[in-house]
Amino acid sequence: MPGISALRAWWTGRPSAAGAAVMATGIVSIGLHLTGAETLSRIALGLACAGWVALGADFVVRLVGQRRRWVAEARSPGALTAVAATTVLGTRISLLGGQTLAEALLALAALLWPGLLLLVVRHWERRMPGTVFLCCVATQGLAVLAATLAAAETTAWLAHAALVLFWLGLVLYGLALAHFDRRQVVEGAGDHWIAGGTLSISALAGAKLLSADSARLYLWNDDDRGVLRDVTVALLVLDLAWYVVLLAAELARPRPGYDVRRWATVFPMGTTAAAMLSVAVALDVDWLQGPGRVLVWVSVAAWLAAAAGAVLAARAGTGTSTGGGGDGTTPGITSTARR
């Protein structure tokens, strides 16, 4: 059947970076939960879980039956979406009360993280697209999930491990920034937004670390808490500055065609909203709630646009893009793996 053949062609041509769709859906679910839109949040969570299972099964199939392709994709930054997507999903499940499942997802992400991180970093080049920041996103995703579980289960060692990952993530951000091609801000096909999204998930990790503290745990003294608070606020401010710059670049040079990397635009939008709402609670800054709620719905609108593009691409069987590569390359597995 033509429809099934087109869908099969689209799925076969799907790059490893498609895990950003699960990341985007999961973070939108978290944002909706923080605004109280629980029904919509659970629908998004269901979609994220379905996507994660499908991508996980495909990950195993490629590992067993397409080893050369799996190794090539494991070296690309997009491979780290496997870790990031798992941590985002685990964080939402933890917020839902499923701590055992969230712990299992944390263990799985922690198992995948070091090997993939080393493979990816060893193959960095001088000028890279926004996916170079996924090393930091995956690391901070682990910090967010560990801190969330630490608060839910009153476990100090998890919070301390999350703090180490938080600082490591910031170091990785600095290293990735040195390899980022600044021209991607006006030429990127969507993944350039991760340059700002990395700061938003870092701010979210900081907020989770602050919220994990309690009289029972007493994780941080006044000095530690003060430093963590200042760094978290600075990260949020820098993230919002990136948000404005990236949005202005989109308006100055519109890139309307669908590309699978557009999911990497939705994720930073959703993470910025979640970070703003979480910082508002952690630091008791009520006025951040309003803008945070607005940004949640902006991310929902971006998610709907990306989903519509993905459906049209799947029906057409065009693989990663219905427009162009967005960065002067031919869209598809070859260009994505090379990145």
C-alpha positions as CSV (number, residue, x, y, z in Angstrom):
1,M,0.0,0.0,0.0
2,P,1.4,3.5,-0.9
3,G,0.6,4.9,2.5
4,I,2.4,2.2,4.4
5,S,5.3,2.3,2.0
6,A,5.7,6.0,2.5
7,L,5.6,5.6,6.2
8,R,8.2,2.8,6.1
9,A,10.4,5.0,4.0
10,W,10.0,7.9,6.4
11,W,10.8,5.7,9.4
12,T,13.8,4.1,7.7
13,G,15.2,7.5,6.9
14,R,14.8,8.8,10.4
15,P,18.1,10.0,11.9
16,S,19.1,9.4,15.5
17,A,18.4,13.0,16.4
18,A,14.7,12.2,16.0
19,G,14.8,11.5,19.7
20,A,14.4,15.3,20.1
21,A,10.7,14.7,19.3
22,V,10.4,12.6,22.5
23,M,12.3,15.3,24.4
24,A,10.0,18.0,23.1
25,T,6.8,16.1,23.9
26,G,8.1,15.2,27.4
27,I,9.0,18.7,28.3
28,V,5.7,20.1,27.0
29,S,4.0,17.5,29.2
30,I,6.0,18.8,32.2
31,G,5.2,22.4,31.4
32,L,1.5,21.6,31.1
33,H,1.6,19.8,34.4
34,L,3.2,22.9,36.1
35,T,0.4,25.1,34.8
36,G,-2.3,22.7,36.0
37,A,-3.4,21.4,32.6
38,E,-3.2,17.8,33.8
39,T,-5.3,16.2,31.1
40,L,-3.4,17.7,28.3
41,S,-0.1,16.9,30.2
42,R,-1.0,13.2,30.4
43,I,-1.9,13.0,26.8
44,A,1.5,14.5,25.9
45,L,3.1,12.0,28.3
46,G,1.4,9.1,26.6
47,L,2.6,10.3,23.2
48,A,6.1,10.7,24.6
49,C,6.1,7.2,26.1
50,A,4.9,5.7,22.8
51,G,7.6,7.6,20.9
52,W,10.3,6.5,23.4
53,V,9.3,2.8,23.2
54,A,9.3,2.9,19.4
55,L,12.7,4.7,19.2
56,G,14.1,2.3,21.9
57,A,13.0,-0.7,19.9
58,D,14.6,0.7,16.8
59,F,17.8,1.5,18.8
60,V,18.1,-2.2,19.7
61,V,17.2,-3.4,16.1
62,R,19.9,-1.2,14.6
63,L,22.4,-2.3,17.3
64,V,21.8,-6.0,16.5
65,G,21.1,-5.9,12.8
66,Q,22.7,-2.7,11.4
67,R,25.9,-2.4,13.5
68,R,27.8,-0.2,11.1
69,R,24.9,2.3,10.9
70,W,24.4,2.2,14.7
71,V,28.1,3.0,15.3
72,A,28.0,5.8,12.8
73,E,25.0,7.3,14.5
74,A,26.4,6.8,18.0
75,R,29.3,9.1,17.0
76,S,27.0,11.9,16.1
77,P,25.7,14.4,18.7
78,G,22.1,13.3,18.0
79,A,22.8,10.0,19.7
80,L,22.7,11.8,23.0
81,T,19.0,12.4,22.5
82,A,18.6,8.8,23.7
83,V,19.9,9.9,27.2
84,A,18.1,13.3,27.2
85,A,14.8,11.9,26.2
86,T,15.0,9.1,28.8
87,T,15.7,11.7,31.6
88,V,12.9,14.0,30.5
89,L,10.4,11.1,30.5
90,G,11.7,9.9,33.8
91,T,11.2,13.4,35.3
92,R,7.6,13.6,34.2
93,I,6.9,10.1,35.5
94,S,8.5,11.0,38.9
95,L,6.2,14.1,39.1
96,L,3.3,11.7,38.5
97,G,4.4,9.6,41.4
98,G,6.0,6.7,39.6
99,Q,9.3,6.8,41.5
100,T,10.3,3.2,40.8
101,L,9.9,3.5,37.1
102,A,11.6,6.9,37.2
103,E,14.5,5.3,39.0
104,A,14.8,2.6,36.4
105,L,14.9,5.3,33.7
106,L,17.6,7.2,35.6
107,A,19.6,4.0,35.8
108,L,19.2,3.4,32.1
109,A,20.1,7.0,31.1
110,A,23.2,6.9,33.5
111,L,24.3,3.6,31.9
112,L,24.1,5.0,28.3
113,W,25.5,8.5,29.1
114,P,29.2,8.0,29.6
115,G,29.8,5.8,26.6
116,L,27.8,7.9,24.2
117,L,29.3,11.1,25.6
118,L,32.8,10.0,25.0
119,L,32.0,8.8,21.5
120,V,30.4,12.1,20.6
121,V,33.0,14.4,22.2
122,R,35.8,12.5,20.5
123,H,34.3,13.3,17.1
124,W,33.6,17.0,17.6
125,E,34.7,19.3,14.8
126,R,35.6,23.0,14.7
127,R,32.3,24.4,13.4
128,M,29.3,22.4,14.4
129,P,25.5,22.9,14.5
130,G,23.4,23.2,17.7
131,T,23.5,19.5,18.3
132,V,26.9,20.0,19.8
133,F,25.2,21.2,22.9
134,L,23.4,17.9,23.4
135,C,26.4,16.7,25.5
136,C,25.4,19.3,28.1
137,V,21.6,18.7,27.7
138,A,22.0,15.0,28.4
139,T,24.2,15.7,31.4
140,Q,21.8,18.3,32.8
141,G,18.9,16.0,32.1
142,L,20.5,13.5,34.4
143,A,20.9,16.3,37.0
144,V,17.2,17.3,36.7
145,L,15.9,13.7,37.1
146,A,18.3,12.9,40.0
147,A,17.4,16.1,41.8
148,T,13.6,15.4,41.3
149,L,14.0,11.9,42.7
150,A,16.1,13.2,45.6
151,A,13.3,15.5,46.6
152,A,10.6,12.9,46.1
153,E,12.4,10.2,48.1
154,T,14.4,12.4,50.5
155,T,17.7,10.9,49.3
156,A,20.7,13.1,49.9
157,W,23.3,11.2,47.8
158,L,21.1,11.6,44.7
159,A,21.0,15.4,45.2
160,H,24.8,15.5,45.7
161,A,25.3,13.4,42.5
162,A,22.9,15.8,40.7
163,L,25.0,18.8,41.9
164,V,28.2,17.2,40.4
165,L,26.4,16.7,37.1
166,F,25.0,20.2,37.2
167,W,28.6,21.7,37.4
168,L,29.9,19.2,34.8
169,G,27.1,20.2,32.5
170,L,28.1,23.9,32.7
171,V,31.8,22.9,31.9
172,L,30.6,21.0,28.9
173,Y,28.5,23.9,27.8
174,G,31.6,26.1,27.6
175,L,33.5,23.5,25.6
176,A,30.6,23.0,23.2
177,L,30.2,26.8,22.8
178,A,33.8,26.9,21.5
179,H,32.8,24.4,18.7
180,F,29.5,26.0,17.8
181,D,29.2,27.6,14.4
182,R,27.7,31.0,15.2
183,R,26.3,31.3,11.7
184,Q,23.8,28.6,12.6
185,V,21.8,31.2,14.5
186,V,20.6,32.6,11.1
187,E,21.2,29.4,9.0
188,G,20.3,26.5,11.2
189,A,17.3,24.2,10.5
190,G,16.1,24.1,14.1
191,D,18.8,22.5,16.2
192,H,20.5,25.9,16.7
193,W,17.9,26.6,19.4
194,I,19.7,24.1,21.7
195,A,22.4,26.8,22.2
196,G,19.8,28.5,24.4
197,G,17.9,25.5,25.5
198,T,21.0,24.1,27.2
199,L,20.9,27.1,29.5
200,S,17.2,26.6,30.2
201,I,17.7,22.9,31.2
202,S,20.7,24.0,33.4
203,A,18.5,26.6,35.1
204,L,15.8,23.9,35.6
205,A,18.4,21.6,37.2
206,G,19.4,24.5,39.5
207,A,15.8,25.0,40.5
208,K,15.3,21.3,41.1
209,L,18.5,21.3,43.3
210,L,17.2,24.2,45.3
211,S,13.8,22.6,45.7
212,A,15.3,19.3,46.8
213,D,16.7,20.9,50.0
214,S,14.6,20.5,53.2
215,A,15.0,20.5,56.9
216,R,15.2,16.8,56.8
217,L,18.0,16.6,54.3
218,Y,19.8,19.9,54.9
219,L,21.7,19.6,51.6
220,W,23.2,23.0,51.3
221,N,24.4,25.6,53.8
222,D,23.7,29.3,53.4
223,D,26.8,29.9,51.2
224,D,26.1,26.9,49.0
225,R,22.5,27.8,48.6
226,G,23.4,31.4,47.8
227,V,25.9,30.4,45.0
228,L,23.4,27.9,43.6
229,R,20.6,30.5,43.6
230,D,22.8,33.2,41.9
231,V,24.0,30.8,39.2
232,T,20.4,29.5,38.6
233,V,19.1,33.1,38.2
234,A,22.0,34.0,35.9
235,L,21.4,30.9,33.7
236,L,17.7,31.8,33.4
237,V,18.5,35.4,32.4
238,L,21.1,34.2,29.8
239,D,18.6,31.7,28.5
240,L,15.9,34.4,28.0
241,A,18.5,36.5,26.2
242,W,19.2,33.6,23.9
243,Y,15.5,33.1,23.4
244,V,15.1,36.7,22.2
245,V,18.1,36.5,19.9
246,L,17.0,33.2,18.3
247,L,13.4,34.4,17.9
248,A,14.6,37.6,16.3
249,A,16.8,35.6,13.9
250,E,13.8,33.4,13.0
251,L,11.8,36.6,12.1
252,A,14.7,38.1,10.2
253,R,15.3,34.9,8.2
254,P,12.2,32.7,8.2
255,R,12.7,29.0,7.7
256,P,9.2,27.6,7.3
257,G,9.9,24.2,5.8
258,Y,9.7,21.2,8.1
259,D,12.8,19.5,9.2
260,V,13.2,16.9,11.9
261,R,15.5,19.3,13.7
262,R,12.6,21.5,14.4
263,W,11.8,19.3,17.3
264,A,15.1,20.7,18.7
265,T,13.4,24.1,18.6
266,V,10.3,23.0,20.5
267,F,12.4,21.4,23.3
268,P,14.2,24.7,24.3
269,M,11.0,26.6,24.2
270,G,9.3,24.1,26.5
271,T,12.4,23.9,28.8
272,T,12.5,27.7,29.1
273,A,8.9,27.7,30.2
274,A,9.5,24.9,32.7
275,A,12.6,26.5,34.0
276,M,10.8,29.8,34.6
277,L,8.0,28.2,36.5
278,S,10.3,26.0,38.5
279,V,12.6,28.9,39.4
280,A,9.5,30.9,40.4
281,V,8.6,28.2,43.0
282,A,12.2,27.5,44.1
283,L,13.0,31.1,44.8
284,D,9.5,32.3,45.6
285,V,9.3,34.8,42.8
286,D,5.6,34.8,42.0
287,W,5.8,37.3,39.1
288,L,7.7,34.7,37.0
289,Q,4.6,32.5,37.0
290,G,2.7,34.7,34.4
291,P,5.4,34.8,31.7
292,G,6.2,31.1,32.4
293,R,2.6,30.1,31.7
294,V,2.6,32.1,28.5
295,L,5.8,30.4,27.3
296,V,4.2,27.0,28.0
297,W,1.5,27.7,25.5
298,V,4.0,29.1,23.0
299,S,5.8,25.8,23.3
300,V,2.5,23.9,22.8
301,A,1.9,25.9,19.6
302,A,5.4,25.1,18.4
303,W,4.8,21.5,19.2
304,L,1.6,21.4,17.1
305,A,3.4,23.0,14.2
306,A,6.2,20.5,14.4
307,A,3.8,17.6,14.7
308,A,1.8,18.8,11.6
309,G,5.1,19.0,9.6
310,A,6.1,15.5,10.8
311,V,2.7,14.0,9.7
312,L,3.0,15.6,6.2
313,A,6.6,14.4,5.9
314,A,5.6,10.9,6.9
315,R,2.7,10.9,4.4
316,A,5.1,12.0,1.7
317,G,7.9,9.6,2.8
318,T,10.4,12.4,2.6
319,G,12.6,11.5,5.6
320,T,13.9,14.4,7.6
321,S,12.6,17.4,5.7
322,T,9.9,18.8,3.4
323,G,11.8,21.9,2.8
324,G,15.6,21.8,2.7
325,G,18.4,21.0,4.9
326,G,18.2,24.5,6.3
327,D,22.0,24.7,6.4
328,G,23.2,24.1,2.9
329,T,23.3,20.3,3.2
330,T,21.1,17.6,1.8
331,P,18.6,16.4,4.4
332,G,18.7,12.8,5.5
333,I,20.7,10.2,7.3
334,T,24.0,11.1,5.5
335,S,24.1,14.7,6.5
336,T,22.7,14.0,10.0
337,A,25.3,11.3,10.7
338,R,28.1,13.5,9.5
339,R,27.0,16.1,12.0
